């Protein structure tokens, strides 16, 4: 048994609410695919306070949930000794049992278990690295520092097939498939390094600039809102289409200063992510091949309560991304879905799954690191604690005042 942190939220002062700061972007394009409206100060939707059951989480949450609830949601000045709390959990150490001396993992770079919320440690290096960050591990911890060297190597703008990992067997010697695999891994590595706090590193900023310029060129193209072409009897993305990937969104979410420097691209990105999701699967023409591209974001993946209830982990990851990007407070639909999740909590402020909620059998590689944050199977109080913490974090990131209970 892992000892619970014996703190009481009743003795902790509630931090002063921080009102959202509206940002006005200039309208610099009238002939591009996504014109840039100039938001007014009233563009942000008013954010009501959100209660946060800190006392319950300190009793029922895992060490990672306790630590992050205190530092990221309650934003309380905590003793330095609490920095050791995340290392009291078992899950992080189980992940490290499968880390190789060179910082890689047995299962490649992006692989995740097929069992959804399982804490199965058979994962790739990038999801494992991000899961350790989600568990509250410090980026300078020796195991993470070892993998960090690999991630910076993956940022290099080359097509070295030696760094394809699980993409290698299918790519073979095909230059188009090699280029595709390296691009996916480059963006995923950039996302992990951005989450670890390396926004100021020139290597990451250089990779991020190339990524945002590719996305920006796509969003400026006249076919950005209808990017599919017909190949045979199938609608596919052309080989030169560069929609944003979920990895690129994660990268941008953790690079606020970089976003402000490229605000025109970010504004067009918001307009793009609010489009209706196409019915066809993301398949792209890559050289002579038609390849599924599930890592690409082609619009709003969370349009309704029905979609949210069918995959709560992905819905939470999406809402957190949109909150970090500054998009959630501007979008009435996503704000309403967050309100519904908050309304599903019991009288103590703890989220409990309703009958309409179903758990997916598997999670995308960009979602898997976020859940669960407990050592035991993701059920009962462990899963409720993780989701309750995540809702408080999203509310905080969206600019809502937090009421500690």
Helices and strands as residue ranges (DSSP letters): G 9-11, G 41-43, E 50-52, H 54-60, H 63-68, I 69-73, G 80-88, H 91-96, H 125-134, H 142-154, G 161-163, G 165-167, H 168-171, H 175-195, H 202-220, E 228-231, E 234-237, H 246-253, H 256-261, H 263-273, E 283-286, E 289-292, H 305-310, H 312-324, G 328-330, H 332-343, H 365-368, H 380-397, E 402-404
